[in-house]
Amino acid sequence: MIMGRVSQTAAVAGLGLLVLGFMFHAAGLRVNVTRSIPIGLYHVTDARVEKGEYVIFCPPESTLFDEARSRGYIGAGFCPGGYGYMMKRVWAVAGDRVTWGEEGIAVNGKLLPASAPREADSAGRVMPRHMFSDYPLKESELLLMSDVSWASFDSRYFGPVDVGQVRGVIRPVITF
């Protein structure tokens, strides 16, 4: 009898969380639980994608992102390829010059914070490399990186992202 009530309570709580999640999504709210940007609640806007903004995007379908999902760098989700959304800061836009180096990524000659590439992940697996050498970003390309985590899976490893992958500019509501 008690197990039946516990199961019922768990089912009702689960359903309530599911409904709450749909309501948040419909209201344009997204929760970030990764360390790529500050952890917290964000609101998706239709603001113009510009340098310095946080964005939510769908990774492009590729074997690199298939591997990233299998390694746990990104989650499963509703983006093409079954990928989850990613959230990053826009560090460079069309015309900016990007250079990759052992000390980190430089944009227009200025080294970005927390941008030194890692040789291997926490499990000892070799990280992919996307080499830039004074590369001018094309009209539709963005450099998307963390500004708070040296361990983020970002453009250091997968290169520029097409602006068409961006689903919106996100603004913090509450961050921790």
N, C-alpha and C positions, 0 to 999 in steps of 0.2 A: 504494500500500500504506500509506504513512504517512498520507495523507489519510483513508483508511478508519478507521485507528486513532484519529485525532483526532476524527472524526465519532462513532465509538463511545464514546469517552471523554466527549465533550460530551453525548451522549444519556444516558449513565449518570449523569453529574453532574447534568443537568437533572432526571432522574427522581428522583434522591436528594433534591434540593432540594424537589421537589414533595411527596414523601413526608414530609420533615421539616416542611414547611409545614402539611400536614394533621394531623400529630401535634401541632404547636404549637397549631393551632386547636382540636383536640379537647380539649387540656389547658386551654383557656381563656386561652391566651397570645396577645397581640396586639402587633405591632411598630408603633411610631409613628415615622415618618420626617419628619413635618412639624414646623414650629416653633410650632404652636398650643399645644402643651403640651411639656414637656421630652421630647426625643428619647430613645427607649429601648424597653424591653420592659415590658409591662403584663399584669396578670392580671385577667380579667373576674370580678367577684364578683356575688353576689345581694344585696349590701348595699343599704340604703334610699338612695334618691336624696335628698341633702340639699345645702344650700348649702356650697360649698367643695370638694365632691367632683369628681373627674374622671369623665366619663361617655363611653361610646361610644354613638353613636346613628346611626340611618338618617335622612337628610334626608327631609322630606316631598316627595312628587312635586309638582312645580310647574314652570312655565316659568322661574322664577328659578333653580331648581337645575339645570334643563336648560342654561341659559346658563352657570351656574357650572362645570358639567362641561365644556362646550365651550371655556371660557376656561382650563381647567386649574386652577381653584381647588379642585375636588374630583376624585377619580379615579372611574373606572368600578368597579363592584363588584356585590355580590350583594343590595343593598337594592332595594326596589321602585323602578322607574324606571331600574334599571341603575346606580344611584349606589353609590359606595364609602362605607364607614363614615366617620364624622367623630368626632373626639375633642376635647372642650372641658371647661372648668371651669364648674360651676354657680355663677353669681354672684347669682342672685335666684330666689326661689320664690314660690308663691302668697301674695298679700297684700303683697309688696314693691312699692314704687313706683319706677318706672323713668322717667328723663327723658333724652332724647337732646339733645345740644347740640354745637356746633362744637368745644368743648374736650373732649368725650367723653361717655360714658354715666355717669349718676349713679344709684345705687341708694339709696333712702331718704335722698337728699341728699348722699351721699358719692361723689365722682368715682372711677371705677375706673381702675386703672393701664393704660397702653397702650390706651386706649379711644377716642382721638380718631379720628373717621372720616376716611378718605382720600377725596379728590375723584375720583382716578383710580388705576388699578392701574399696575404697572410698565410695561405696554405702552401707557399713555396712554388706556385705555378708561375711560369714566365708571363709577364704582361705584354700585350700587343704594343706595337709602337707605330705612331703616325708621325713621320718625319716632315718637318717644314723647314725650308731654308729661304728666308726672305720672301715668303709666299704672299702675294697680294690676294686677299679674299675676293672672290667673284661677287657679282651683283646679288645673288641669292644665298650667299654663304654666311654662316655665323660661327664664331668660336664660342662654344658653350662649356664653361668650367665652373668648378666650385670656387668660392672665395673664402671658405672656412675649413676645408678638409684636404689635407695632403693625400688622403687615401681614396678620394672620389674617383669613380670611373667616368671620365669626361673626355673632352676633345684631345687631351694628351695622347689618348689611346685609340680614339675612333675618328679623329679629324674633324673638319668642318661639317656642319649640319645645314641642310637646305632650309631656308626660312619657311617653306611649305610644310615642314614637319611640325612647326610650332602650332599649338592649339590655343595659345593665349598668353598674354602677359599676366603674371600673378603678383598680387600685392599681399603683404602680410596682414593678417587680422590680429593674430596672437602668436608670438614666437617665444621660445624658451632658450 
